[in-house]
Amino acid sequence: MRLLRLLRPSHQHSAFSATVLLMTTITLSRVIGYIREAYIAYAFGAGQQTDAYVAAFTLPDWLNYIVAGGTASITFISIYTRFVAQKREQDAQKTFSIIITVMTTVLIAGTLVAEIFTPQFAGWMFHGFTPEQMQLCIHLTRILLPAQIFFYVGGVVSAVLLSHRLFLFPAFGPLIYNVFIIVGGVVAGHQFGIASLAYGALFGSIVGPFLVNAIGAAKIGTGYRPSFDVKNPAFREWVRLSIPLMLGVSLVTADDWILRYFASSGIGDIARLNYAKRLFAVPIAILGQATGQASLPFFSRLFGEKKFEEFATTVNASVYRIAAASLLITGWMMAIALPLVDLVYRRGHFTLADSGSTAGYFFWFSLSLALWSGQALYARAFYASGNTITPMVASSLITLASLPIYKLLFHTLSVTGLAIASDVGIAANALAIALLLHIRGMVPFAGMNWKELGKAALVGIVSGGLSYEVMQVVSLDGSRRADLTALALGSLTWAAAVAAGLWLLRSELPADLRRKKPSAFPRVAEGQAAETMATGKEP
């Protein structure tokens, strides 16, 4: 009964239950995402068509990032949450309507411009493509561009639901989006080829991120009236907070673009990097993305109520748990990279040689799991305080400084160097944001549980090394039996080594991971909650 209560659309979640729900649904979404990637690998392999398909997401991503940035999930949710806490529902509704109206208009105009200049952008970005690849990339890009309008509007509507602590509808949007990509390929693949995946993504953006959230918002009484009242104080505050996100370029987003730029000259290199990155994105989504999405409303509430000490403690505790768990999982991921990638992707047009290359990239990506997960929480700590300029300036400078590293490592180590450069860049990004929070006294380093993090790192290294050595008894000859045997041996060895290591070091991590985080929201009476509700994205 308790589980069913958590799945009610009207259930208002605590920080813990929201994280559990998002982790569950994002895990399910990533399972669907795996089926999507496995289908693409089976049907199209890792060749020129797949490179063009992956590359086609770049310009739409740029449009969304430059025009919209993180303004839906980051800046708007902070403003809307403050209005809800102050019981200013009318102001919240008005701000919602203005932002939707203005930004939809801007995105429609931006989409039209992008449609016109797609050939010029693709020619500059993917200089290594053949003429046939270039034409396919342009065609797919033009199909995908309109989806950004629905992603953005759906993101704003989703922020309304998150501000009311209603997480169910936003949680299922990405899952539905992935399902539509698969359905598009299966239903229309013979007729439209790889373009069927792009059509599936377009229709998925309409039904998943947009329509599902709109239904959820309508159920709690969220209204929309077209308005271009750009002089509204809340709208101007939103613009002030959003401009740094629109103008800045974070390596978290730019990493994929940079990888595609350098890898465009090799046949299948973009696709294999993408397969490795998408598989690596599963633990990132479960650990970093889910926790980050669930935490932002709670961080915003604590900071808005000037509970600065509790705010710092909550951020440090969240980062510690996620980073420690990531360090343990990293050892396992690096050890079982080859059998895992081979089982996940090798079928149809995806060969054993493709598995070997992809596993190598996955191995290096895995090294930065704790950094990807931790930076998501540190960034949201800044956003919760209403400061978007500082983290985005820092991230933009780091992105620019990282470009020579990508270039150097690519020319030195080829495509493997790009995966290593990605690790170096995200390490600099995460450490810079953490340092800025420390310097400003918002989240001091002293509050971090460094001792337990050190134990987790040590156990992760030892358990991963033992798993890899044990797996050497299995000859990976390309058979499914060998893959499963190696994966089972490696996983069991890793699990046993982690359990023994944490016990020998008397680590407090297992107990910390089981302990519920206290909710940052005060308990709301049934009547007050009812009254409030009545009045109130990845290639």
N, C-alpha and C positions, 0 to 999 in steps of 0.2 A: 504493500500500500504506500509506503514511503517513497519507493521508486516511482510509482505511478503519479504521486503528487508532484515530484520533481519534473515530470514530463508534461504537466499541465501548462498550456500556453500562458495562463494567468498567474502562475506561481512566481512570487518574487524571491529571488535567490540571494543567499549569502555569498560572501567571497568564495567560500569553500565549495558550496554546491554549484555555483556558477562555473568554477574551474573544472569540477568533475564533469558537469554537463558538456562544457566545451571540449574537454579532452576526449570524452566519449564520442561526440558527434564529429569532431575533427579526425579522430582515429577512423571512424566509419567512412568519412569523406576521403581519407587517404587510402583506405582499402579500395574504394571506388576509383580513386585516382590511380592506384596501382593497376587495376583492371583496364583503365583507360590507356595508360602507358604500355601495358603488356599487349593490348590490342594494336596500338600504333606500331610497336616493334614487330609484332607478328605480320601485320598487313603491309607495312612499308619499310621495315628494317631501319638501318642507319645509313641512308644514302642521300642523294641530292634532293629528292622530294621532301624527306623529313627535315633536312636542313632548312629548306625554304619555308616549311610549315612553322618550325620553331622560330625562325627569324621574323616571320610575319607578325608575331606578337610584339615586336620591339616598338614600332611606331605607335600602335594603340597604347602601349604601356607609357611611352613618352608623353602622349597627349594627356592621359589620365594623371600622370605625375606632375607635369608642368602646369596644367590648368587647374587640377583639383588637389594635387598633393595629398596630404593626409588630412585635408580639411573636414572630411566627413567623420572619420573615426577618432580624430584627435582633438582638433580645436572646437568643433561644433558640440561634441559630447561634453566637453568641459563647461561650455556656456550653458547648454541645456540642463545639465545636471545641477548647476548652481541655481537656475530658475526654479527647478522642481523642488530643491531643498528649501528655497525661500517661499514656496507656495505661490509663485508668480506664473501660473500656468498660461495665462493670456499672453504674457510677454514671450514665453517659450514657444507658443503656437505661432505667434507673429514672426518671430525670428526664423522658425522652421520654414514658413511659407516664403519669406523673402529670399532665403538662401536657395531654396529649391528653384524658385522662378529665375533668379539672376544666373545661377550657375548652369542650369539647364540651357538657357539661352546662349551662354558663353560656350558651353560644350558643343552645342549644335553648330555654332559658327566655326569652332575649332575643328570639328569633324569634317565639315565641308572643305576647309582649307587643306587639311591633311589628306583628304581624298584626292584633291587636285595635285598636290606635290608629292604623292607617294613614290612615283618613279625616281625623282631627284633624291629623296631621302634614302631609298633602298640602294641606289647606285653609289652613294657616298658611304653608307654603312657597311654594305656587303660587297666590297670591291673584288672579292675572290670568286663570286658566283659566275656560272656560265650564263649566256643569254637566256637559255630555257629556264634555268633556276630563277633568274631575275624576274622574268615574266610571271612565273608561278607565285613568287614571293609577293609581287605587286598585287596580283589578283586576290590572294588570300588576305593580305593586309587590308584591302578595301572592303572585304567581307566583315572583318573583325572590328574595324573602326567604330561603327555605330554602337557596339556593345558597351563602350565606355560611358555612354550617356546613362544606360540602365544601371551599370555598376555604381556610378556616382550617386544617382538619386536613391538607389537601394541602400547605399552606404549611409546617407543622411537619415533615411527612414529607420534603418537599423540602429543608428545612434539614439534615436528617440526611444526605441524599445529597451536598449541597454541602460539608458538613464533611468528608466522605470524598473530596472532589475529584471526585465523579461528577456531571457536569453534563448528561448527555444526556437523562435522563428529565425533570428540571425544565425543560429548554429546550423540550421539545415540548408541555408542558401548555397554554400559552396558544394554541398553534397549533390543537390539537384543540378547544379551547373555541370559537375563532372559526369553525371548520368546522361545529360543531354549530348555531351560530346561523344560518348560511347554510342548512344542510340543513333546519332547522326551518321557515324561511320558505318555501323552495322546496317542501317536501313538504306542509306543512300550512297554507300561506298562504291558500289559497282557503277552507279550512274555518274557520280561527280568526282570519284577518286578521292584524293586527300583533301579536296575542298569540302567534302562532306563533314569533316571534323570542324572546319571553320564555321560552317552553317550551324552545326550543333552547338558550338560555343556561343554564337550569336543568340540563338533561341534560348539557350541555357541561361544567359545573362538576364534575359527578360523574365523568365519564369522563376529562377532561383533568387539571386540577389535582389531583384526588384519586386516582383509580384508577391512572393511569399512574405516579405517584410511589410509590403503595403497592406496586405490582408491583416497581419498582426497589428499594425498601427491603427487600422480602422476599427479593430475590435476593442481597443482601449479609448476610442473616441478622438483620436488625433485627426484634426481637420486640416484641410489645405485650401487656401485662397490665393490665387495669383497676385503677387505684389512686387513692384519695383521700387519700394520705399528704401532707397539706398542711403537716406539720411538717418535711418533708424540707428540709435546708439549701439544696440547689441550687434547689429549687422556690421557697423564700423569697427567694433571691437573684434568681431570675427575676421574681418578683412585684415586688421592689424596683426592678428595672431597667425593668419593663414599665409600671408605673403612670404614670410621666410621659408615655409614649407614648399611653396610653389617655386620659389627661386633657387632654393638650395638643392643640392644633389647628394643624397645619402648613398654610401657604398652598399647599404643593405639592398637598395633597389638597383643601383647602377652595376652591380657585380655581374648580373646576367647579361646586360648590354655589352659590357666590356669583353666578357668571355666570347660572345657571338661575333663581335667585331674582329678579334684576333683569329678566331677559329674558322672564319668564313672561307679561307683559301684551301682548306683540306676537305675532301669528300667524306661526309659522315661525322666530321669532328664536332660540329655544332650539336648534332643529334646525340652523339655518345656523351658529350658533356652534359647535355640536358637530361638524358636518362639518369646519369649519376646524380645530378643536382636534385632532380625530382624525387629520387629515392632518399637522398639525404634530407630532403624537405619534410619527410614524414616525421622523424623525431623532433625536428625544429618546430613543426606545427603543433605537435602534441605537447611539447614541453614549453617552448617559448611563446608561440602564437596564442595558444589557448589561455595560458596564464596571463599574458599581456592584455588580451581582450577583456578577460574577466577582472583584471586588477585596476584598469584605468578609472572606471567609475568610483571605485573605493579609494584609490589614491586621491582623486579629485575631491571627494567628500572630506577626507581627512585634512587635506591642505586648505580647503575652503573654510573648514571649521577651526583653522589655526591650531590643530593638534600636531604640531611640527615634530615633537619627539616620537609620537606614535607613528607618524608618517615615515620617519627615518627608520624606525624599527621594523615597520611592515615591509618597506622596500628591501631592506637588507635581508630580512628573513626569507622573502620571496626569492631573491636572487640566490641566496645561499642554497636553498633546497633544490632549485632548478639546476644550478651550476654543478652541485655535488652529484645529483642523479645523472647529469650529462657526462661528467667525467668517468663515471662507472660504465655507462653505456658506450662511450667512445671506444674503450678497450675491446668490447665485444664486436662493434661494427667494423673496426679495422682488421680484426682477426678473421672474420668470416666474410670479408668483402667479396671474394671470388665466387664461392658457392652460392652466396645470397644473390648476387647479380645474375649469375647463370640461371638459377631457378626462376627468378623474377622475369627475366627478359628473353632468354634464348628460346626462340620458337619461330617458325615461319622464316621470314627474311633476316632475322637477327641471328648472326652466326656465333660460334665459339670464340673466334677472334674478336668480335665485337664485345663479347662478355669480358674478355681479358682486359681490353683497353678501358672499358667502362668501370670495371672493378678497381683499376688503378686510380682513376679519378675519384671514385667513391672513397677509397682508402684515405686519400689526402683531404678531401672535403670533411671527412668524419673527425679529423683532428680539431676542428674549430666548433664542434657542437655546443660546448659550454659557452663559448663567446657569442655565438648567434642567439642562444637562448637568453643569456644574461643581458645583452644589450637591448633586447626588446623591453625588458622591465626597466632598465635604467632610463631609456628614452622616454617611456611613459611617465616616469617620475618627474622629468622636466616638463612634459606636456601638461601634467596635472597641476603644476604650479602656474600655468599660463605663460611659461617662457618657451617660445618656439625658436627664437632667434639664436640663442647661444648654442643649442645642440646642432642646429642646421648649419650654422657657420662652421662649426668644428667639423661636422661630417663632410661638408663640401670641400673644405681644405684638405681633409684626409683623402677624399676621393681623387682630387687633383694630384696630390702627392703620390698616390698609389699607381697612377698610370705608368710612370717609368718602370715601376717594379713589375707590373704585368708584362710590359714590353720586353724588359731584360730577361725575365724568367721564361717567357715564351720563346725568345730567340736562343736561349741557353738550353732549356729542357723541353722544348716543343709544347704540346698541349698539356702535358703533366705539369709543366711550369705554371700554366694558368691556374690550375687547381691549388697549387702551393701559394701563388700570389693572392688568390682569394682568401686563404687563411691569414696571410700576413695583413691584408687590408682590413679584414673584419676584426682582427686582434687590435689593431691601432684604433679602429672606430670605437670598439667597446671600452677599451682602457681610457680613451680620451673623454668619453661621456661620464664614466665613473669618476675620473679625476676632477672634472668640472663640478659634479655634484658634491664631491668632497671639499673642494676649495670654497664653494659657496656655503658650506656648512649645512646643506640640505640632507645629505646621506653620507655621514662620516665613515671612513674606512674602518675606524675602530669598532664600529658596530657589526662588522662582518665576522662570521664565525670562521676565521682563517684556519684554525686548528683542524676542524672537521673537513674543510675543503682540502687541506693537505693530505689528510687520511684518505679521502675519496680519490684524489689524484694518484696516490701511491698504490692503492688497491686496484684502480683502473689499469695502471701500467702493468702491474704484476699479473692480473687476471687475463688481460689481453695477450700478454706474452706467452703465458702458459697455454692459453687456448690455441694460439697459432702453432706452438710446438707440437701439441697433441694432434692437431689436424694434419701434420706432416705424414702421419702413418697412412693416410688415405691418398691414393693417387687420383687426382682430379682429371679423369680421362674424357670428360664431356658427358658421361652418363648421369641420368637423374639419380640413380642409386648412389653414386659416388658423391654427388652434391649433397644429398639428404644426409648421408652418413657423416660427411665432414661438418655439415651445419649442426647436426645433433651433437657430435663429439665436442665441437668448439663451444656450443652454447652451454652444454652441461658442465664442461670444465670451467667456463667463465662464471657460471652461476655458483658453482661450488667454491671457486676461488674467492669470489666476492663475499659470499657468506662467511667463509673462514677468515678472510682478511678483516672484515668489519668487526667480527667477534674478537679476533686476536688483538686488534687495536682499540677495542672497547669503544667503538664509534657510537655516537648518539644519533647518527643519521637515520637508521631505520625507525627509531621512535619519533624523530622530527618529521619524517615523511608521513607518518600515520596521524600525527597530531593535526587537528583542524585549526586553520588560521581563524582568529577572532574576526567577526564581521565588523567592517568599518562603518556600517550603517546602524543607527539606533533601531531598536525594535519598533516596528510600526503596528499599531493596533489594527485589528481586522477592519473596523469601520473606516479608519483613516486611509488604509490601503485601497479599499473599495471606492472611496470618494475620489482619491487621486486618479485611479484608473478610469473612472467615469468621466472626469473632467478633462483628463488628458487626451580575394579574388585570387590564376596561375596557369600558363599554357599547358 
